Amino acid sequence: MAEQLQKGFAEVNGTSLYYEVAGEGHPLVLNHGGLVDHHLWDGQFDAFAQHFKVIRYDIRGFGASGMLSKGMEPYSMERDLHSLLQFLGIEKTYVLGLSLGGTLRSRSRSSYGRMGHIARRSRSIRRCANACAL
């Protein structure tokens, strides 16, 4: 596990998102796929932390993050990600996502690209499990 691991919960948009941050450099967010949680990235987390400030988290309804419940207000995974980045003080980041996480990164880029959080410098890794720069 990364030596200087920061972990906690971000209270955003009426839920609690579990996150872990390690390393230094340009931020890189790891979005997990459906039916899994942040542990999907156990094999890559430390390696990425050697080159990036890497952030992995549990999407709402997964892992240690707040669960979904009947009667819950409509929510947006893109807004949750954007709010987590604001909570962590991150203005621009690369995003790497698998399956559901890849769809989330694409929709986040569409939703928040004009707000300055998404850079268009992702051509080199964009096709690798759906990655982009936010």
Secondary structure, DSSP 4 states (H G I P E B T S, - for coil): --TT-EEEEEEETTEEEEEEEE--SSEEEEE--TT--GGGGHHHHHHHHTTSEEEEEPPTTSTTSPPP-TTPPP--HHHHHHHHHHHTT-SS-EEEE-THHHHHHHHHHHHHGGGTS--S--TTTTTTTTEEE-
